Amino acid sequence: MSTLRQRIFEAAKDYQLMNFATITGDGRPWVRYVAGKADRQLVFRFCSSIDTRKIRQVRENPNVHLSLGAKDLETAEHWLQVEGRAEVSTDRKEKKSFWFDDLENYFSGPDDPDYCIVIVRPSRIEYWTMESIMPEVWKAGRAV
């Protein structure tokens, strides 16, 4: 059987729709869809226009939440709940490494000044399945 970390990576390694929650200036949650993925270190990334509500909210309060993996109840094998801290990157290398052709619908290219990457470094990831009412928990690099 694979480790929890490996199963989390397998669930998050491909581009997919995720729910991304931030906190508004008056302390309320705000959720929207983003398309992103995780790397082998379980760091999540997605792109955005730099002048958006989500970027302003991340800069004001970097505590965020992602949920991903379940597309519907009939085919859901597993899903993730990710608690972490976000940062906004305009680093050229970061932007180029995330770039894929479909982004041309929104940005002129990876050097577009409006294009940025949101990086979410998780502090806790819950791995949920339909077989259990309790998740497996990844925290600080170990299962709890």
CNS distance restraints for C-alpha pairs under 8 A (distance, minus, plus):
assign (resid   2 and name CA) (resid   6 and name CA) 6.10 0.50 0.50
assign (resid   2 and name CA) (resid   7 and name CA) 6.52 0.50 0.50
assign (resid   3 and name CA) (resid   7 and name CA) 6.33 0.50 0.50
assign (resid   4 and name CA) (resid   8 and name CA) 6.16 0.50 0.50
assign (resid   4 and name CA) (resid 127 and name CA) 7.98 0.50 0.50
assign (resid   4 and name CA) (resid 136 and name CA) 7.55 0.50 0.50
assign (resid   4 and name CA) (resid 138 and name CA) 7.19 0.50 0.50
assign (resid   4 and name CA) (resid 143 and name CA) 6.89 0.50 0.50
assign (resid   5 and name CA) (resid   9 and name CA) 6.23 0.50 0.50
assign (resid   5 and name CA) (resid 138 and name CA) 7.15 0.50 0.50
assign (resid   5 and name CA) (resid 141 and name CA) 7.84 0.50 0.50
assign (resid   6 and name CA) (resid  10 and name CA) 6.13 0.50 0.50
assign (resid   7 and name CA) (resid  11 and name CA) 6.19 0.50 0.50
assign (resid   8 and name CA) (resid  12 and name CA) 6.25 0.50 0.50
assign (resid   8 and name CA) (resid  42 and name CA) 7.74 0.50 0.50
assign (resid   8 and name CA) (resid  80 and name CA) 7.60 0.50 0.50
assign (resid   8 and name CA) (resid 127 and name CA) 6.88 0.50 0.50
assign (resid   9 and name CA) (resid  13 and name CA) 5.51 0.50 0.50
assign (resid   9 and name CA) (resid  38 and name CA) 6.81 0.50 0.50
assign (resid   9 and name CA) (resid  39 and name CA) 7.19 0.50 0.50
assign (resid   9 and name CA) (resid  40 and name CA) 6.28 0.50 0.50
assign (resid   9 and name CA) (resid  42 and name CA) 6.38 0.50 0.50
assign (resid  11 and name CA) (resid  69 and name CA) 6.56 0.50 0.50
assign (resid  11 and name CA) (resid  78 and name CA) 7.73 0.50 0.50
assign (resid  11 and name CA) (resid  79 and name CA) 7.52 0.50 0.50
assign (resid  11 and name CA) (resid  80 and name CA) 7.96 0.50 0.50
assign (resid  12 and name CA) (resid  16 and name CA) 7.88 0.50 0.50
assign (resid  12 and name CA) (resid  37 and name CA) 5.50 0.50 0.50
assign (resid  12 and name CA) (resid  38 and name CA) 5.32 0.50 0.50
assign (resid  12 and name CA) (resid  68 and name CA) 7.79 0.50 0.50
assign (resid  12 and name CA) (resid  69 and name CA) 7.38 0.50 0.50
assign (resid  13 and name CA) (resid  37 and name CA) 5.27 0.50 0.50
assign (resid  13 and name CA) (resid  38 and name CA) 4.98 0.50 0.50
assign (resid  13 and name CA) (resid  39 and name CA) 6.15 0.50 0.50
assign (resid  13 and name CA) (resid  40 and name CA) 7.73 0.50 0.50
assign (resid  14 and name CA) (resid  36 and name CA) 7.63 0.50 0.50
assign (resid  14 and name CA) (resid  37 and name CA) 5.41 0.50 0.50
assign (resid  14 and name CA) (resid  38 and name CA) 7.40 0.50 0.50
assign (resid  15 and name CA) (resid  35 and name CA) 6.15 0.50 0.50
assign (resid  15 and name CA) (resid  36 and name CA) 4.92 0.50 0.50
assign (resid  15 and name CA) (resid  37 and name CA) 4.85 0.50 0.50
assign (resid  16 and name CA) (resid  35 and name CA) 5.19 0.50 0.50
assign (resid  16 and name CA) (resid  36 and name CA) 5.63 0.50 0.50
assign (resid  16 and name CA) (resid  37 and name CA) 6.53 0.50 0.50
assign (resid  16 and name CA) (resid  68 and name CA) 7.85 0.50 0.50
assign (resid  16 and name CA) (resid  69 and name CA) 7.97 0.50 0.50
assign (resid  17 and name CA) (resid  33 and name CA) 6.22 0.50 0.50
assign (resid  17 and name CA) (resid  34 and name CA) 5.61 0.50 0.50
assign (resid  17 and name CA) (resid  35 and name CA) 4.51 0.50 0.50
assign (resid  17 and name CA) (resid  36 and name CA) 6.63 0.50 0.50
assign (resid  17 and name CA) (resid  68 and name CA) 6.92 0.50 0.50
assign (resid  18 and name CA) (resid  33 and name CA) 5.49 0.50 0.50
assign (resid  18 and name CA) (resid  34 and name CA) 5.36 0.50 0.50
assign (resid  18 and name CA) (resid  35 and name CA) 6.00 0.50 0.50
assign (resid  18 and name CA) (resid  36 and name CA) 6.93 0.50 0.50
assign (resid  18 and name CA) (resid  66 and name CA) 6.42 0.50 0.50
assign (resid  18 and name CA) (resid  67 and name CA) 5.74 0.50 0.50
assign (resid  18 and name CA) (resid  68 and name CA) 4.78 0.50 0.50
assign (resid  18 and name CA) (resid  69 and name CA) 7.66 0.50 0.50
assign (resid  19 and name CA) (resid  31 and name CA) 6.29 0.50 0.50
assign (resid  19 and name CA) (resid  32 and name CA) 5.57 0.50 0.50
assign (resid  19 and name CA) (resid  33 and name CA) 4.70 0.50 0.50
assign (resid  19 and name CA) (resid  34 and name CA) 6.41 0.50 0.50
assign (resid  19 and name CA) (resid  65 and name CA) 7.99 0.50 0.50
assign (resid  19 and name CA) (resid  66 and name CA) 5.42 0.50 0.50
assign (resid  19 and name CA) (resid  67 and name CA) 5.17 0.50 0.50
assign (resid  19 and name CA) (resid  68 and name CA) 6.47 0.50 0.50
assign (resid  20 and name CA) (resid  31 and name CA) 5.41 0.50 0.50
assign (resid  20 and name CA) (resid  32 and name CA) 5.43 0.50 0.50
assign (resid  20 and name CA) (resid  33 and name CA) 6.05 0.50 0.50
assign (resid  20 and name CA) (resid  34 and name CA) 6.56 0.50 0.50
assign (resid  20 and name CA) (resid  64 and name CA) 7.26 0.50 0.50
assign (resid  20 and name CA) (resid  65 and name CA) 5.86 0.50 0.50
assign (resid  20 and name CA) (resid  66 and name CA) 4.68 0.50 0.50
assign (resid  20 and name CA) (resid  67 and name CA) 6.88 0.50 0.50
assign (resid  21 and name CA) (resid  29 and name CA) 6.38 0.50 0.50
assign (resid  21 and name CA) (resid  30 and name CA) 5.34 0.50 0.50
assign (resid  21 and name CA) (resid  31 and name CA) 4.22 0.50 0.50
assign (resid  21 and name CA) (resid  32 and name CA) 6.61 0.50 0.50
assign (resid  21 and name CA) (resid  64 and name CA) 5.62 0.50 0.50
assign (resid  21 and name CA) (resid  65 and name CA) 5.04 0.50 0.50
assign (resid  21 and name CA) (resid  66 and name CA) 6.31 0.50 0.50
assign (resid  22 and name CA) (resid  29 and name CA) 5.71 0.50 0.50
assign (resid  22 and name CA) (resid  30 and name CA) 5.33 0.50 0.50
assign (resid  22 and name CA) (resid  31 and name CA) 6.56 0.50 0.50
assign (resid  22 and name CA) (resid  54 and name CA) 6.96 0.50 0.50
assign (resid  22 and name CA) (resid  57 and name CA) 6.36 0.50 0.50
assign (resid  22 and name CA) (resid  58 and name CA) 6.70 0.50 0.50
assign (resid  22 and name CA) (resid  61 and name CA) 7.70 0.50 0.50
assign (resid  22 and name CA) (resid  62 and name CA) 7.81 0.50 0.50
assign (resid  22 and name CA) (resid  63 and name CA) 6.96 0.50 0.50
assign (resid  22 and name CA) (resid  64 and name CA) 5.06 0.50 0.50
assign (resid  22 and name CA) (resid  65 and name CA) 6.89 0.50 0.50
assign (resid  23 and name CA) (resid  27 and name CA) 5.60 0.50 0.50
assign (resid  23 and name CA) (resid  28 and name CA) 5.44 0.50 0.50
assign (resid  23 and name CA) (resid  29 and name CA) 4.58 0.50 0.50
assign (resid  23 and name CA) (resid  30 and name CA) 6.00 0.50 0.50
assign (resid  23 and name CA) (resid  57 and name CA) 6.36 0.50 0.50
assign (resid  23 and name CA) (resid  58 and name CA) 7.90 0.50 0.50
assign (resid  23 and name CA) (resid  61 and name CA) 6.70 0.50 0.50
assign (resid  23 and name CA) (resid  63 and name CA) 7.61 0.50 0.50
assign (resid  23 and name CA) (resid  64 and name CA) 7.42 0.50 0.50
assign (resid  24 and name CA) (resid  28 and name CA) 5.20 0.50 0.50
assign (resid  24 and name CA) (resid  29 and name CA) 6.15 0.50 0.50
assign (resid  24 and name CA) (resid  30 and name CA) 6.58 0.50 0.50
assign (resid  24 and name CA) (resid  57 and name CA) 5.95 0.50 0.50
assign (resid  25 and name CA) (resid  57 and name CA) 7.05 0.50 0.50
assign (resid  25 and name CA) (resid  60 and name CA) 7.42 0.50 0.50
assign (resid  34 and name CA) (resid  46 and name CA) 6.76 0.50 0.50
assign (resid  34 and name CA) (resid  47 and name CA) 7.92 0.50 0.50
assign (resid  35 and name CA) (resid  46 and name CA) 5.94 0.50 0.50
assign (resid  35 and name CA) (resid  47 and name CA) 7.68 0.50 0.50
assign (resid  36 and name CA) (resid  44 and name CA) 7.00 0.50 0.50
assign (resid  36 and name CA) (resid  45 and name CA) 5.48 0.50 0.50
assign (resid  36 and name CA) (resid  46 and name CA) 4.31 0.50 0.50
assign (resid  36 and name CA) (resid  47 and name CA) 7.47 0.50 0.50
assign (resid  37 and name CA) (resid  44 and name CA) 5.54 0.50 0.50
assign (resid  37 and name CA) (resid  45 and name CA) 5.73 0.50 0.50
assign (resid  37 and name CA) (resid  46 and name CA) 6.88 0.50 0.50
assign (resid  38 and name CA) (resid  42 and name CA) 5.31 0.50 0.50
assign (resid  38 and name CA) (resid  43 and name CA) 5.23 0.50 0.50
assign (resid  38 and name CA) (resid  44 and name CA) 4.11 0.50 0.50
assign (resid  38 and name CA) (resid  45 and name CA) 6.24 0.50 0.50
assign (resid  39 and name CA) (resid  43 and name CA) 5.53 0.50 0.50
assign (resid  39 and name CA) (resid  44 and name CA) 6.56 0.50 0.50
assign (resid  42 and name CA) (resid 121 and name CA) 7.59 0.50 0.50
assign (resid  42 and name CA) (resid 122 and name CA) 7.37 0.50 0.50
assign (resid  43 and name CA) (resid 119 and name CA) 6.96 0.50 0.50
assign (resid  43 and name CA) (resid 120 and name CA) 5.90 0.50 0.50
assign (resid  43 and name CA) (resid 121 and name CA) 5.10 0.50 0.50
assign (resid  43 and name CA) (resid 122 and name CA) 6.66 0.50 0.50
assign (resid  44 and name CA) (resid 119 and name CA) 5.81 0.50 0.50
assign (resid  44 and name CA) (resid 120 and name CA) 5.01 0.50 0.50
assign (resid  44 and name CA) (resid 121 and name CA) 6.63 0.50 0.50
assign (resid  44 and name CA) (resid 122 and name CA) 7.90 0.50 0.50
assign (resid  45 and name CA) (resid  98 and name CA) 7.92 0.50 0.50
assign (resid  45 and name CA) (resid 117 and name CA) 6.62 0.50 0.50
assign (resid  45 and name CA) (resid 118 and name CA) 5.59 0.50 0.50
assign (resid  45 and name CA) (resid 119 and name CA) 4.71 0.50 0.50
assign (resid  45 and name CA) (resid 120 and name CA) 6.25 0.50 0.50
assign (resid  46 and name CA) (resid  98 and name CA) 7.77 0.50 0.50
assign (resid  46 and name CA) (resid 117 and name CA) 5.73 0.50 0.50
assign (resid  46 and name CA) (resid 118 and name CA) 5.45 0.50 0.50
assign (resid  46 and name CA) (resid 119 and name CA) 6.97 0.50 0.50
assign (resid  47 and name CA) (resid  98 and name CA) 7.85 0.50 0.50
assign (resid  47 and name CA) (resid 115 and name CA) 6.95 0.50 0.50
assign (resid  47 and name CA) (resid 116 and name CA) 5.60 0.50 0.50
assign (resid  47 and name CA) (resid 117 and name CA) 4.34 0.50 0.50
assign (resid  47 and name CA) (resid 118 and name CA) 5.85 0.50 0.50
assign (resid  48 and name CA) (resid  52 and name CA) 7.66 0.50 0.50
assign (resid  48 and name CA) (resid  55 and name CA) 7.81 0.50 0.50
assign (resid  48 and name CA) (resid 115 and name CA) 6.04 0.50 0.50
assign (resid  48 and name CA) (resid 116 and name CA) 5.52 0.50 0.50
assign (resid  48 and name CA) (resid 117 and name CA) 6.25 0.50 0.50
assign (resid  48 and name CA) (resid 118 and name CA) 7.19 0.50 0.50
assign (resid  49 and name CA) (resid 114 and name CA) 5.19 0.50 0.50
assign (resid  49 and name CA) (resid 115 and name CA) 5.06 0.50 0.50
assign (resid  49 and name CA) (resid 116 and name CA) 6.13 0.50 0.50
assign (resid  50 and name CA) (resid  55 and name CA) 6.27 0.50 0.50
assign (resid  50 and name CA) (resid 114 and name CA) 5.21 0.50 0.50
assign (resid  50 and name CA) (resid 115 and name CA) 6.08 0.50 0.50
assign (resid  50 and name CA) (resid 116 and name CA) 5.78 0.50 0.50
assign (resid  51 and name CA) (resid  55 and name CA) 6.77 0.50 0.50
assign (resid  51 and name CA) (resid  56 and name CA) 7.50 0.50 0.50
assign (resid  51 and name CA) (resid 114 and name CA) 7.25 0.50 0.50
assign (resid  52 and name CA) (resid  56 and name CA) 6.44 0.50 0.50
assign (resid  53 and name CA) (resid  57 and name CA) 6.10 0.50 0.50
assign (resid  54 and name CA) (resid  58 and name CA) 6.09 0.50 0.50
assign (resid  55 and name CA) (resid  59 and name CA) 6.19 0.50 0.50
assign (resid  55 and name CA) (resid  88 and name CA) 7.14 0.50 0.50
assign (resid  56 and name CA) (resid  60 and name CA) 6.27 0.50 0.50
assign (resid  57 and name CA) (resid  61 and name CA) 5.95 0.50 0.50
assign (resid  57 and name CA) (resid  62 and name CA) 7.51 0.50 0.50
assign (resid  58 and name CA) (resid  62 and name CA) 4.59 0.50 0.50
assign (resid  58 and name CA) (resid  63 and name CA) 7.36 0.50 0.50
assign (resid  58 and name CA) (resid  64 and name CA) 7.67 0.50 0.50
assign (resid  58 and name CA) (resid  86 and name CA) 6.38 0.50 0.50
assign (resid  58 and name CA) (resid  87 and name CA) 6.85 0.50 0.50
assign (resid  58 and name CA) (resid  88 and name CA) 7.61 0.50 0.50
assign (resid  59 and name CA) (resid  87 and name CA) 7.31 0.50 0.50
assign (resid  59 and name CA) (resid  88 and name CA) 7.58 0.50 0.50
assign (resid  62 and name CA) (resid  85 and name CA) 5.04 0.50 0.50
assign (resid  62 and name CA) (resid  86 and name CA) 4.92 0.50 0.50
assign (resid  62 and name CA) (resid  87 and name CA) 6.64 0.50 0.50
assign (resid  63 and name CA) (resid  83 and name CA) 7.70 0.50 0.50
assign (resid  63 and name CA) (resid  84 and name CA) 5.96 0.50 0.50
assign (resid  63 and name CA) (resid  85 and name CA) 4.69 0.50 0.50
assign (resid  63 and name CA) (resid  86 and name CA) 6.52 0.50 0.50
assign (resid  64 and name CA) (resid  83 and name CA) 6.17 0.50 0.50
assign (resid  64 and name CA) (resid  84 and name CA) 5.54 0.50 0.50
assign (resid  64 and name CA) (resid  85 and name CA) 5.75 0.50 0.50
assign (resid  64 and name CA) (resid  86 and name CA) 6.47 0.50 0.50
assign (resid  64 and name CA) (resid 120 and name CA) 7.86 0.50 0.50
assign (resid  65 and name CA) (resid  81 and name CA) 7.28 0.50 0.50
assign (resid  65 and name CA) (resid  82 and name CA) 5.50 0.50 0.50
assign (resid  65 and name CA) (resid  83 and name CA) 4.70 0.50 0.50
assign (resid  65 and name CA) (resid  84 and name CA) 6.24 0.50 0.50
assign (resid  66 and name CA) (resid  80 and name CA) 7.87 0.50 0.50
assign (resid  66 and name CA) (resid  81 and name CA) 5.92 0.50 0.50
assign (resid  66 and name CA) (resid  82 and name CA) 4.92 0.50 0.50
assign (resid  66 and name CA) (resid  83 and name CA) 6.67 0.50 0.50
assign (resid  67 and name CA) (resid  79 and name CA) 7.35 0.50 0.50
assign (resid  67 and name CA) (resid  80 and name CA) 5.51 0.50 0.50
assign (resid  67 and name CA) (resid  81 and name CA) 4.58 0.50 0.50
assign (resid  67 and name CA) (resid  82 and name CA) 6.12 0.50 0.50
assign (resid  68 and name CA) (resid  79 and name CA) 5.69 0.50 0.50
assign (resid  68 and name CA) (resid  80 and name CA) 5.34 0.50 0.50
assign (resid  68 and name CA) (resid  81 and name CA) 6.86 0.50 0.50
assign (resid  69 and name CA) (resid  76 and name CA) 7.60 0.50 0.50
assign (resid  69 and name CA) (resid  78 and name CA) 6.36 0.50 0.50
assign (resid  69 and name CA) (resid  79 and name CA) 4.27 0.50 0.50
assign (resid  69 and name CA) (resid  80 and name CA) 6.15 0.50 0.50
assign (resid  70 and name CA) (resid  75 and name CA) 7.76 0.50 0.50
assign (resid  70 and name CA) (resid  76 and name CA) 5.04 0.50 0.50
assign (resid  70 and name CA) (resid  77 and name CA) 7.36 0.50 0.50
assign (resid  70 and name CA) (resid  78 and name CA) 6.44 0.50 0.50
assign (resid  70 and name CA) (resid  79 and name CA) 5.19 0.50 0.50
assign (resid  71 and name CA) (resid  75 and name CA) 7.12 0.50 0.50
assign (resid  71 and name CA) (resid  76 and name CA) 6.30 0.50 0.50
assign (resid  72 and name CA) (resid  76 and name CA) 5.77 0.50 0.50
assign (resid  76 and name CA) (resid 129 and name CA) 7.75 0.50 0.50
assign (resid  76 and name CA) (resid 130 and name CA) 7.41 0.50 0.50
assign (resid  77 and name CA) (resid 129 and name CA) 5.83 0.50 0.50
assign (resid  77 and name CA) (resid 130 and name CA) 6.55 0.50 0.50
assign (resid  78 and name CA) (resid 127 and name CA) 6.83 0.50 0.50
assign (resid  78 and name CA) (resid 128 and name CA) 5.32 0.50 0.50
assign (resid  78 and name CA) (resid 129 and name CA) 4.39 0.50 0.50
assign (resid  78 and name CA) (resid 130 and name CA) 6.96 0.50 0.50
assign (resid  79 and name CA) (resid 127 and name CA) 6.02 0.50 0.50
assign (resid  79 and name CA) (resid 128 and name CA) 5.26 0.50 0.50
assign (resid  79 and name CA) (resid 129 and name CA) 6.65 0.50 0.50
assign (resid  80 and name CA) (resid 125 and name CA) 6.63 0.50 0.50
assign (resid  80 and name CA) (resid 126 and name CA) 5.53 0.50 0.50
assign (resid  80 and name CA) (resid 127 and name CA) 4.93 0.50 0.50
assign (resid  80 and name CA) (resid 128 and name CA) 6.15 0.50 0.50
assign (resid  81 and name CA) (resid 125 and name CA) 5.64 0.50 0.50
assign (resid  81 and name CA) (resid 126 and name CA) 5.04 0.50 0.50
assign (resid  81 and name CA) (resid 127 and name CA) 6.87 0.50 0.50
assign (resid  81 and name CA) (resid 128 and name CA) 7.98 0.50 0.50
assign (resid  82 and name CA) (resid 122 and name CA) 6.23 0.50 0.50
assign (resid  82 and name CA) (resid 123 and name CA) 7.78 0.50 0.50
assign (resid  82 and name CA) (resid 124 and name CA) 5.96 0.50 0.50
assign (resid  82 and name CA) (resid 125 and name CA) 4.52 0.50 0.50
assign (resid  82 and name CA) (resid 126 and name CA) 6.50 0.50 0.50
assign (resid  83 and name CA) (resid 122 and name CA) 5.52 0.50 0.50
assign (resid  83 and name CA) (resid 123 and name CA) 5.84 0.50 0.50
assign (resid  83 and name CA) (resid 124 and name CA) 5.23 0.50 0.50
assign (resid  83 and name CA) (resid 125 and name CA) 6.34 0.50 0.50
assign (resid  84 and name CA) (resid 120 and name CA) 6.05 0.50 0.50
assign (resid  84 and name CA) (resid 121 and name CA) 5.38 0.50 0.50
assign (resid  84 and name CA) (resid 122 and name CA) 3.93 0.50 0.50
assign (resid  84 and name CA) (resid 123 and name CA) 5.01 0.50 0.50
assign (resid  84 and name CA) (resid 124 and name CA) 6.80 0.50 0.50
assign (resid  85 and name CA) (resid 120 and name CA) 5.55 0.50 0.50
assign (resid  85 and name CA) (resid 121 and name CA) 5.49 0.50 0.50
assign (resid  85 and name CA) (resid 122 and name CA) 6.48 0.50 0.50
assign (resid  85 and name CA) (resid 123 and name CA) 7.62 0.50 0.50
assign (resid  86 and name CA) (resid 118 and name CA) 6.50 0.50 0.50
assign (resid  86 and name CA) (resid 119 and name CA) 5.42 0.50 0.50
assign (resid  86 and name CA) (resid 120 and name CA) 4.31 0.50 0.50
assign (resid  86 and name CA) (resid 121 and name CA) 6.37 0.50 0.50
assign (resid  87 and name CA) (resid 118 and name CA) 5.74 0.50 0.50
assign (resid  87 and name CA) (resid 119 and name CA) 5.33 0.50 0.50
assign (resid  87 and name CA) (resid 120 and name CA) 6.62 0.50 0.50
assign (resid  88 and name CA) (resid 116 and name CA) 6.82 0.50 0.50
assign (resid  88 and name CA) (resid 117 and name CA) 5.84 0.50 0.50
assign (resid  88 and name CA) (resid 118 and name CA) 4.70 0.50 0.50
assign (resid  88 and name CA) (resid 119 and name CA) 6.36 0.50 0.50
assign (resid  89 and name CA) (resid  94 and name CA) 7.26 0.50 0.50
assign (resid  89 and name CA) (resid  95 and name CA) 7.88 0.50 0.50
assign (resid  89 and name CA) (resid 116 and name CA) 5.80 0.50 0.50
assign (resid  89 and name CA) (resid 117 and name CA) 5.10 0.50 0.50
assign (resid  89 and name CA) (resid 118 and name CA) 6.22 0.50 0.50
assign (resid  89 and name CA) (resid 119 and name CA) 7.24 0.50 0.50
assign (resid  90 and name CA) (resid  94 and name CA) 7.31 0.50 0.50
assign (resid  90 and name CA) (resid  95 and name CA) 6.70 0.50 0.50
assign (resid  90 and name CA) (resid 115 and name CA) 7.42 0.50 0.50
assign (resid  90 and name CA) (resid 116 and name CA) 5.05 0.50 0.50
assign (resid  90 and name CA) (resid 117 and name CA) 6.51 0.50 0.50
assign (resid  91 and name CA) (resid  95 and name CA) 6.20 0.50 0.50
assign (resid  92 and name CA) (resid  96 and name CA) 6.15 0.50 0.50
assign (resid  92 and name CA) (resid 110 and name CA) 7.59 0.50 0.50
assign (resid  92 and name CA) (resid 111 and name CA) 6.99 0.50 0.50
assign (resid  93 and name CA) (resid  97 and name CA) 6.11 0.50 0.50
assign (resid  94 and name CA) (resid  98 and name CA) 6.42 0.50 0.50
assign (resid  94 and name CA) (resid 117 and name CA) 7.21 0.50 0.50
assign (resid  95 and name CA) (resid  99 and name CA) 6.19 0.50 0.50
assign (resid  95 and name CA) (resid 110 and name CA) 5.71 0.50 0.50
assign (resid  95 and name CA) (resid 111 and name CA) 7.59 0.50 0.50
assign (resid  95 and name CA) (resid 115 and name CA) 7.61 0.50 0.50
assign (resid  95 and name CA) (resid 116 and name CA) 6.55 0.50 0.50
assign (resid  95 and name CA) (resid 117 and name CA) 6.31 0.50 0.50
assign (resid  96 and name CA) (resid 110 and name CA) 5.42 0.50 0.50
assign (resid  96 and name CA) (resid 111 and name CA) 7.87 0.50 0.50
assign (resid  98 and name CA) (resid 117 and name CA) 7.85 0.50 0.50
assign (resid  99 and name CA) (resid 103 and name CA) 6.98 0.50 0.50
assign (resid  99 and name CA) (resid 110 and name CA) 6.20 0.50 0.50
assign (resid 103 and name CA) (resid 107 and name CA) 6.06 0.50 0.50
assign (resid 103 and name CA) (resid 109 and name CA) 7.67 0.50 0.50
assign (resid 104 and name CA) (resid 108 and name CA) 5.82 0.50 0.50
assign (resid 104 and name CA) (resid 109 and name CA) 6.28 0.50 0.50
assign (resid 107 and name CA) (resid 112 and name CA) 6.18 0.50 0.50
assign (resid 107 and name CA) (resid 114 and name CA) 7.35 0.50 0.50
assign (resid 107 and name CA) (resid 115 and name CA) 6.52 0.50 0.50
assign (resid 108 and name CA) (resid 112 and name CA) 5.63 0.50 0.50
assign (resid 110 and name CA) (resid 115 and name CA) 6.93 0.50 0.50
assign (resid 111 and name CA) (resid 115 and name CA) 7.41 0.50 0.50
assign (resid 123 and name CA) (resid 139 and name CA) 6.00 0.50 0.50
assign (resid 123 and name CA) (resid 140 and name CA) 6.48 0.50 0.50
assign (resid 124 and name CA) (resid 137 and name CA) 6.98 0.50 0.50
assign (resid 124 and name CA) (resid 138 and name CA) 5.73 0.50 0.50
assign (resid 124 and name CA) (resid 139 and name CA) 4.73 0.50 0.50
assign (resid 124 and name CA) (resid 140 and name CA) 7.34 0.50 0.50
assign (resid 125 and name CA) (resid 137 and name CA) 5.78 0.50 0.50
assign (resid 125 and name CA) (resid 138 and name CA) 5.08 0.50 0.50
assign (resid 125 and name CA) (resid 139 and name CA) 6.60 0.50 0.50
assign (resid 126 and name CA) (resid 135 and name CA) 5.62 0.50 0.50
assign (resid 126 and name CA) (resid 136 and name CA) 5.76 0.50 0.50
assign (resid 126 and name CA) (resid 137 and name CA) 4.64 0.50 0.50
assign (resid 126 and name CA) (resid 138 and name CA) 6.37 0.50 0.50
assign (resid 127 and name CA) (resid 135 and name CA) 5.27 0.50 0.50
assign (resid 127 and name CA) (resid 136 and name CA) 5.13 0.50 0.50
assign (resid 127 and name CA) (resid 137 and name CA) 6.25 0.50 0.50
assign (resid 127 and name CA) (resid 138 and name CA) 7.83 0.50 0.50
assign (resid 128 and name CA) (resid 132 and name CA) 7.43 0.50 0.50
assign (resid 128 and name CA) (resid 134 and name CA) 7.12 0.50 0.50
assign (resid 128 and name CA) (resid 135 and name CA) 4.63 0.50 0.50
assign (resid 128 and name CA) (resid 136 and name CA) 6.66 0.50 0.50
assign (resid 129 and name CA) (resid 133 and name CA) 7.92 0.50 0.50
assign (resid 129 and name CA) (resid 135 and name CA) 7.14 0.50 0.50
assign (resid 136 and name CA) (resid 143 and name CA) 7.02 0.50 0.50
assign (resid 136 and name CA) (resid 144 and name CA) 7.25 0.50 0.50
assign (resid 137 and name CA) (resid 143 and name CA) 5.49 0.50 0.50
assign (resid 137 and name CA) (resid 144 and name CA) 5.47 0.50 0.50
assign (resid 138 and name CA) (resid 142 and name CA) 5.54 0.50 0.50
assign (resid 138 and name CA) (resid 143 and name CA) 4.64 0.50 0.50
assign (resid 138 and name CA) (resid 144 and name CA) 6.38 0.50 0.50
assign (resid 139 and name CA) (resid 143 and name CA) 6.31 0.50 0.50
assign (resid 139 and name CA) (resid 144 and name CA) 6.86 0.50 0.50
